Amino acid sequence: MTTEGPRNQAEHLMGIDEIECVTPDLNGVPRGKVMTAEGFLEGRRLQMARGVLLQCIMGGYPPALFYGSDDGDLALVAEPAQVHRLPWSDEPRALAICDAVELDGTPSALSSRGQLKAVIARYAERGLAPVVATELEFFVFAPNTDPGQPFQPPLGKDGRREMGHSAFSVSSNNGLRPFFNEVYRCMAALGLPRDTFMHEMGVSQFEINLLHGDPLLLADQTFLFKHLLKEVALRHGLTVVCMAKPLAHTPGSSMHIHQSLVEIASGRNVFSDEQGEATETFEHFIGGLQACLADFTVLFAPNVNSYQRLCHPYASPNNACWSHDNRAAGLRIPASSPVARRVENRLPGADANPYLAIAASLAAGLHGIEQRIAPTPAIQGEFEVPEHLSLPCTLHAALERLKRSTLARELFGSEFIEGYIASKTLELTDFFDEITPWERRVLAAQA
């Protein structure tokens, strides 16, 4: 199960009876099995059906031909640095983030964590290491037992619900201070360093910025943090929602990805030269993102609801324009010193799989570097999005674009892309099997 020394692991897991061995599926949902600590420490092989990696968000699977026809097993191999005692569990319990590998030890093409590791390895072959940070937005709601009713913020200390006037507020009137105190305690216990935290623009919406670092580490931390949020919320009688757009007439939730590249040998940011000016590598990275974002949109916006956020584009731009410090552009260059020059990809929603979103963004940038793709001129101020830089605005359109993409198959392999499309098509079909309240309210009377 793990390569860490048995003594260190045994000490770390003292008093633990069960370990949740999980790996992200294509949606970034933790999937796996619970293993005894004894079996884990002995290194017993833990196997799971390959098809689990393609499980649809509502349950169910595409046909077996997309995951090997025989529906055979793969192995879960724990990442030694990602074995954690769970600070929110009343009973001593642990969680291990695992790689999904084939039984012969080769990486599984269906693993989004494996896809990210492959992209990082391609950069390493060029002597480069990506540096990444994620900004995750989420909503904290009262329990929602009836999906037919809208989400509501929790009751505040004054007995009233927040009305949406609290952006950037540091008030404790919402009564959530005990919840966030436990979130911070659990983050510290899991080794999740936080940079900044704020109340976002939406009703009971918040954002946390994780410190920049290695892309795989940041994906693991984002994955863990989302899991942590939901578990701690349950302990406080709350519901945390990472949908892209849970409330109408309210800003959606994003997962912006900040990216830079450093030279492995020197640690120098290759987006800036010795005079502090932007380099060709920086420009080609942007050019690659512009060339790939339309093909990869569904990897950043994976659900029907994702396009509710992107079709109301305030601060969530559905375009491949780039700009210096302009939040209307899909690719923003934040104001910074040359050593911190970076590209912010503002397309991904909070519902995106962090492993896959980071992998797709970095793969696009690397494609631009390898092919020396020049970006369009930067756009500033108010602007109209050129047609060639607009992106798909529905899940169906985004899937059709991915189906036609030879580039996606080159970068991620046909097995992964075909399986992803198959699962997402099932999810879209399931959505269309349901008639919405809007259709009954408006069309029944008028059509």
N, C-alpha and C positions, 0 to 999 in steps of 0.2 A: 504493500500500500504506500509506503513512504520510504525515502532514502535517508532521513535524518537518523542520527545515532539513537539506538534503542534506549539508552539511559536518559538522554535529554527528553525524548518524547514521553517516556514513562514518568519522569518527574513532572513534566508539564501536565500530564493527564491523570495525575494522582487523584483517586476518589471518583473518577469518571466511569460510568458503566456503559454509556452509549455515545456513539459519535455519528452525527449526520454527515454522510459523505455525499456531497452534491457537486454538480457541474451545471453550467448554464445551458439551457436548451436554446433553440434558435430565437426565442423571444426574450431570453435572459432570465427565465424563470428557473429557480433552483430545482433540479431533478436529481434523484439518486436513491440511496438506500441508507437505512440506519444499521450500523455495524456495532458489534460489541467492542469495547476497548481492548479486550483480550485478543480478539481476532485482528484488530487494527495493528496492535503492537507486534503481533507475530508476523505481520506482513502477508496475511492471507489475501489471495486475489479476490477482488470484488468485481463481479460482472453485472452488466445491465444490458437490456435489449437495445440495439442500435437505433431502432425506431423512436425511442424516447426523445432523442435529440431533435426530432422533427414533430414532436407533439404540438397540436394546434392549441391556441390560447384558450379555446372553449372545451378542450379535450378532443380525443379522436386523432387519427393519423391518416396520412395519404397512403396510397397503395404501397405494398411492401417493396415493389421494384425500385422505389426511391431510396430505400435504405438497405439494399442488398438482397432482395427477393426471399432469402431464407429467414429473414428476421432474426439473424444471429446476434450474438453478444459482442460487446466491447468491454474493456476493463476501465475501471476508475482508479487513477493513480493520484494519491494526495500530493499537493504542493506542500513541501515541508514547512515553508514560511507562512502558510495559510491554514494552520491548524489552531483553532481558537476555543478556549472555554467560553461558553455562552453566558454573558453577564446578566441577561434578563431571565434566565431559566431558574425556577425555584429549586429544581433538582439539579445536581451537578451533571452537566451535559456539554458536549463539544460539537464543533462543526469543522469539517475539513473541505476546502475547495479543491476539487480534483480535475485533472486532465482526463479527457475521454480518449483512449487510445485503442487501436485494434489489438486483438489477442496476440499478434506477433510483435507488439511493441511500437509499431509505427503510428504516427498521429492519425486520428480519425478526421477525414475530410469534412464530416458533418459537424465538427465541434467548432463553435464560434471562438472559444478560447484558443483552440489550436490555430485557427485562421489568423488571430492577432499575433500569436507567437511566430508564425511564418512570415508575416509582414515585417516584424521587428528584425528577424534574421536576414531578410533581404537588405534592410538598411545596414546591418552590421557588415555585410559583405562589401559595402562601399565605405566602411570606416565611419559610419554615422550612427548616432543613437537618437531616436525621437524623445522629446520631453513633452509631456502632456499634463493638462489639468482639466477637470470637469467642474461645471457649475450645474447643480441639480436643483430644480424647482419642484415643489410638491404642495399639496393642499392637506390641511388637517381639518376633518369634519366630525360632526356628531355621527353616531352610528346610523347607517342607512339600511333599514330592514326591508324597505319596499323599493325595488329598483325603478318602479313607475313614478316615484317622486324625486324631485331634485335634491342634491346634496345640500346640507345646511351646515354653517359653522357651529362650533360648540357654543353653549351659553357662557357668556363672560361673567366676571365677578359681580357686575351690576345687574345680572339677570337678563341681559339683552344679548342678541347675536350681532356679531360684527357686520357692518353694512358696506364695507369696501372703501373706507376712508383712511386706512391705516398703513399705506405704503411707507416704508422706511421708518415706521414707528418702533420705538423701543419700550412702549408701555406694556405693563403686565396685566392690563385690564381684561385681556382675552382669557385669563385663567389658565394659560398653557405653560406657565413657568415650571410647574412640577414635571410635566411631560418632557420639556426640553432639558431640564436638569438631568433627568435619567438618560435621555439621548446622549448628552455630553459625557456622562459617566460611562455609558456603554461604549461610546466611541473611544474613549481613553483606554478602556480595558481591552479593546480589540486592536489598539495601535492605529487608529484612524485619525491622523492629524487634520484639524480643520483650520482653514484660513480665516474666512469671514462668514458671517451669518446675518441674514436680514429678513424683514417682512417685505414680501414682494407686493406687486400692485393689485393682485386678485384678493378676493374675500378669503381670509384665513389661508393665504398662500405665502410660502416661505422659500428661501433659497439658501443653500450652503455651498461654499466654494472649498473644494479639497485642494491641498497643496500640490503643486506640480511635481512631477517625477517620472519614473519609468512607466511606459504605457500599460504594460501588463499589471503592474502594481496598482495603477490608478483604476483600471478596469475592475480588478479584484475589490478594491476599496469601494468603488461605486456600487458594485454588486452587493457587497456586504452591507453597505449603508442603507440601501433600499430595503433589504431584508430586516435589518435592525429597526428601521422606522416602523414597519408594519407590526413587528413583534412587540415593541415598546408601546405602540399606540393601543394594542389590545389590552395591555395591562392597565391602561388609564381610561378605558371605556371610550376610546376615540377610533377614528378611521383615517388612515393616511392613504391618499390617492395620488398615484403617479401617472394617471391618464394625461394625455396631451391637452385635453380640453374638457374638464369635467363640468364646467358651468358655462351657460350661455351668457353673452354680453359681458364676458370677463376674460382678461388675458389668459392664455394657455400656459402650460408648463414646459420648459425647454430643458435640454441637457447640452449646453454649449460646450464645445471642445476647443481648448487652447492648445496650439501645437508649435513647437520650434524644433530645430535640429542642432545637435552639437557634434563636433568632431570627437570621436572616441579617444584619440591619442592625446588631445590637448584640452578637451572640455569647452572649446570655443564655439559660440553660437555662429553657425555658418550662414545665417540669414543676414549678418552684418559683417562688413569688411573692417580693415584696420582703421579706416577713417570714420567708422560709424555709419557708413552708407549701406543701403540695401544692396544685396548681391544678386547675381543671376540665379543662384540656387533658390533664393527667396522668391523671385519672380516666377521661376519655373514651377515651384511648389504651388503657387497660386494658380498658374496656368493649368496644372494637372487637376486641381480641384474643379476649376471651371469646366474642364473637358469631361469630367466624370460625374458631377453632381446629378445631372438629369438621369443618367443610367442607374445611379446608386440611390436615388431618392427613397425608394421603398426600404432600404436598409437603415435609413435615418428616420423614416416616418412609416412604421411597419403596420399600423392598424387603421381601420376605417376612421376612427376618432382622430387620428393624427392630422387629417386633412381639415378637420374643423378648426384646428389651430392655424394651419398654414393658409387657409382660405380667408382668414381674418388677420391680415399680416401685420398688425401693430406689434413692433418689436419681435416679430417672428417671420422674417422675410422668406418668401418662397421664390428665391432667385439665386443665380450664380454670379451676381455682381460683386465687385470688391471695392472697398473704400477705406480710407483712413478715418477711424473713429466715427463711423456713421452706422447706427444700429438698424437702418433700413436696408443695409446690404447683407446678403447671405454670408459673405466673407468679410469680416471686419478686422482691421489692423488696429488694435488698441494703442492709445498713446503710451509710449514707454521709452526707456533708454535703449540704445543700440544692443546692449548685452541681453535685453529681455525682449527683443523684437520677435513677434509671434503672429500666427494667423488664428483667428477665432472663427470656427465653423458654427454658425448660428442656426443651421437647419435641424439638427437632431432634437426630437422631443424627449420629455422625461420618460416616455414609454419605450424608448429605443433600448435594445440590448447594448450595454456599454462596450462589451467586447467587440461586437460586430460594427457598431458605429465608429469606434476608434480605429478599428482595422480598415474600414472602408475609407475613412478620411485620410489616414496615413498612406494607404495604397494609392489613392488618387494623387496625393502630393508626390509620391515616389515615381509614379507614371509620368508626371510632368517633368521631373528632374531627368529621368532616363531619356525621354523623348524631346527634351529641351523645348517645352511648349511655352510660348510667350503668352502672358495674360492680356486681356483687353485693357484699355486705359482705365484707371481708377475713376469711380463716380463719386461726386461729392454733392452735398445739398439735396434739394428736392430733385427727384429724377423719375423718369419713366423706364420701366424695365424693358430692354430690347427683347424681341421675341426669342432670339437664339439663346438668351440667358434666363428665360423663364423655365420653371420646372413643373413636372406633373402635379396636378392639384386634386387628384382622387386616387384611391388605392388601386382601382382598376387601371387607370392610365399609367401609374407607376409600375405596376406589374407588367403591363404590356411593354413598357420601355426596357425593363430588365430582361424580359424574354428575348428581345431583339439585340441585346448587348453581347457582342463577341468579347468586348473588353472585360466584362464582369467574369466571363468564363475563363479568360486568360489569367486573371488575377486571383480568383477564388476557386477555380475548378468547376467543371460541369456538374459533378456530383452534388456539390453544395448548392449551386445556383438552381439546379433543377429541383432538388428537394425543398429548398426555400420557396420557390414559386408554387410547388404543389401544395405545401402546407398553407401558404397565404391565400391561395385560390380557394381552398376549403373554407377558410375563415370568412372570406368575402361572400361565398355562396351561402354560408350559414347566416350572415347578416341579412342578405336579401331574402331569406326565408321568413323574416319577421317583418310585420307591418308596424310602422311607427305611429305614435299618437298624432304627429303632425299630419300624416296621410289621412288618418280617420277624421281629424278635426277639420281639415281644409278641403281635401279632395272629395270626401263623401258627400258634402253638401253642394259642391259646385261642379264637379266633373260630369 
